[in-house]
């Protein structure tokens, strides 16, 4: 989908992914209250977190296929509607079963976001522009949890957890109006644009590439650590560090704001570096490895922090480091896949990556219930991040476009 106003579409995509992360993160903010009302322990809350990630991961395979063959405008709009209504439904839930069903629907709807976004960026931005474009999208994924924690925590403290889901879900629906008005419908596109859809690279060719599995395994490692932070940080601060709900809302949002800032900075710096003559391989791998290694170091250090102030400082440092990685990770995928495979590659990568989001809540819930502490959960997240470095080192030696065979 090539637009005459790519900047407008990019702004809408940034808002959409911000809303995406506000909606999925609302349960983590309300975890303690929901658990108390329905008598759900940490293991059962882990099921709820994993239900979203499992649905989200599996549906990425279908979402990637859809956006490479059908109008991105309508595929994204339908998914957005589903996830917004599921969020509203969370505020009306009456127990574990209904919460599980709604989390599955939320994951299914949200699965369209990144395949669609990746397709739009490949179609509308060249290599020297993708670092900043992806960094803006990635910043939205950090601003979303920041707002979810900050504003959501304050709404929770004053109006209760049901009001949080209803307000967030209904408010999300407003985004559909400018999206439907601003984005061109591809069913009216030129013959050339329709031909591009027919030339989508076969999935069997994509699955043969070791680079696909390198980026996917790296994304699994990111997903494990990222969802540990998104899902468990609010309860860690309240239950593990003794923060009040208001303190959690304010201090718990700071790591996400820091991550958004470093993601934007990393995206801008990578574009400048490539424009100055550096190869995409050198630039992208520098940011990927540096971000993962620093985040692993700081997350391990959190287990040694005695005071609350040092804990927050190290959390900010860990998330800021991870922002350097996330600012460039999607640019790697888009460069490797190209316009005929970006949607499907993104679907597979996000499928594997979000399996980390399935495993992480279950393991963390079991650890916290068994030990009464988050220490081992932080240590395991650090080890998984180091494994991500190994995946990129061995399976993604170069970041350059793959020459796909013509059907």
Secondary structure, DSSP 8 states (H G I E B T S, - for coil): ---TTHHHHHHHHHHHHHHHHHHHHHHHHHHHHHHHHHT--HHHHHHHHHHHHHHHHHHHHHHHHHHTTS-HHHHHHHHHHHHHHHHHHHTT--SHHHHHHHHHHHHHHHTHHHHHHHHHHHHH--HHHHHHHHHHHHHHHHHHHHHHHHHHHHHHHHH-HHHHHHHHHHHHTTHHHHHHHHS--GGGS-HHHHHHHHT---HHHHHT-HHHHHHHHHHHHHHHHHHHHHHHHHHIIIIIS---HHHHHHHHHHHHHHHHHHHHHHHHHHHHHHHTT--HHHHHHHHHHHHHHHHHHHHHHHTT--SHHHHHHHHHHHHHHHHHHHHHHHHHHHHHH-TTTHHHHHHHHHHHHHHHHHHHHHHHHHHHHHHS-SHHHHHHHHHHHHHHHHHHHHH----S-------
